[in-house]
Amino acid sequence: MTTELPESTCLQRGQTLRMAVDAGFALRVAQGSVDLSGPPSWLGESVFSVKTRLEEGQVHVVERGGWIEVRALAPARVGPVAMPAANGPAAASRLARLVHLLAGRMAWR
């Protein structure tokens, strides 16, 4: 599902990049600073997105697949980072591990 992204994309202040990504997608800020809004999630009857501020040199790994939004706070250059493939429960997010543990315990009852 990950949208093809060139090695680097330049954004002017206030410009927004929206793209679909898979879980585990990593984005690096090579220059400037950005606000990254993660894929939308439901909490009860409300939709929310986790927002993260990234500065030059920082990398953010998206835990869940979906649509993300990258908004430049200053002129910025961003690009994907190749991450090593991870397998097994250790690669899962904390929430996924918790759900897995709860589901396993409920199956025993």
C-alpha positions as CSV (number, residue, x, y, z in Angstrom):
1,M,0.0,0.0,0.0
2,T,2.9,2.4,0.6
3,T,2.8,5.3,-1.9
4,E,5.9,5.5,-4.0
5,L,8.0,8.3,-2.6
6,P,11.2,9.6,-4.3
7,E,14.5,9.5,-2.4
8,S,13.7,13.0,-1.1
9,T,10.7,15.4,-1.4
10,C,11.0,19.1,-0.7
11,L,8.2,20.9,1.0
12,Q,7.8,24.7,1.5
13,R,6.6,26.1,4.8
14,G,2.8,25.2,5.2
15,Q,2.8,22.7,2.4
16,T,1.4,19.3,3.2
17,L,2.2,15.8,1.8
18,R,-0.5,13.1,2.2
19,M,0.3,9.5,1.4
20,A,-0.8,5.9,2.1
21,V,1.8,3.8,4.0
22,D,2.2,0.3,5.3
23,A,3.0,-0.4,9.0
24,G,6.7,-0.1,9.5
25,F,7.2,2.7,7.0
26,A,10.0,5.0,8.1
27,L,10.2,8.7,7.2
28,R,13.4,10.8,7.7
29,V,13.5,14.5,7.9
30,A,16.7,15.5,6.1
31,Q,16.2,19.2,6.5
32,G,13.8,21.5,8.3
33,S,11.0,20.5,10.6
34,V,7.6,18.9,10.1
35,D,4.4,17.8,11.9
36,L,3.5,14.2,11.1
37,S,-0.2,13.1,11.6
38,G,-0.4,9.3,11.8
39,P,-3.2,7.2,10.4
40,P,-6.7,8.0,11.8
41,S,-7.9,5.8,14.6
42,W,-11.2,5.3,16.4
43,L,-11.6,5.8,20.1
44,G,-15.2,5.1,21.0
45,E,-17.2,7.3,18.6
46,S,-14.4,9.7,17.9
47,V,-11.7,9.7,15.3
48,F,-8.2,11.0,16.2
49,S,-4.7,11.1,14.7
50,V,-1.5,11.0,16.7
51,K,0.7,14.0,15.8
52,T,4.4,14.0,16.1
53,R,6.8,16.9,15.6
54,L,10.0,15.9,13.8
55,E,13.2,18.0,13.5
56,E,16.1,17.7,11.1
57,G,17.8,14.3,11.3
58,Q,14.9,12.5,13.1
59,V,13.2,9.4,11.8
60,H,9.7,8.3,12.5
61,V,8.4,4.7,12.0
62,V,4.7,4.4,11.4
63,E,3.3,1.6,13.6
64,R,0.0,1.1,11.7
65,G,-0.7,1.3,8.0
66,G,-3.0,4.0,6.6
67,W,-2.9,7.6,5.4
68,I,-0.4,9.9,7.0
69,E,0.0,13.7,6.6
70,V,3.4,15.5,6.7
71,R,3.1,19.3,7.1
72,A,6.2,21.5,6.8
73,L,6.7,24.0,9.6
74,A,9.7,25.4,7.8
75,P,11.2,24.6,4.3
76,A,11.8,20.8,4.7
77,R,13.2,17.8,2.8
78,V,11.8,14.4,3.7
79,G,12.3,10.9,2.4
80,P,11.8,7.2,3.1
81,V,14.3,5.2,5.1
82,A,14.9,1.5,4.3
83,M,14.3,-0.4,7.5
84,P,15.4,-4.0,8.0
85,A,12.5,-6.5,7.8
86,A,11.4,-7.6,11.3
87,N,9.4,-10.8,12.0
88,G,7.6,-12.3,14.9
89,P,6.0,-10.8,18.0
90,A,9.0,-8.7,18.9
91,A,8.3,-6.6,15.7
92,A,4.7,-5.9,16.7
93,S,3.7,-2.7,18.3
94,R,3.0,-2.6,22.0
95,L,-0.7,-2.4,21.3
96,A,-0.7,-5.3,18.9
97,R,1.2,-7.4,21.5
98,L,-1.3,-6.5,24.2
99,V,-4.3,-7.4,22.0
100,H,-2.5,-10.7,21.1
101,L,-2.0,-11.5,24.8
102,L,-5.6,-10.6,25.8
103,A,-7.0,-12.7,22.9
104,G,-4.9,-15.6,23.9
105,R,-6.0,-15.4,27.5
106,M,-9.6,-15.1,26.6
107,A,-9.4,-18.2,24.4
108,W,-8.4,-20.3,27.5
109,R,-11.6,-19.4,29.3
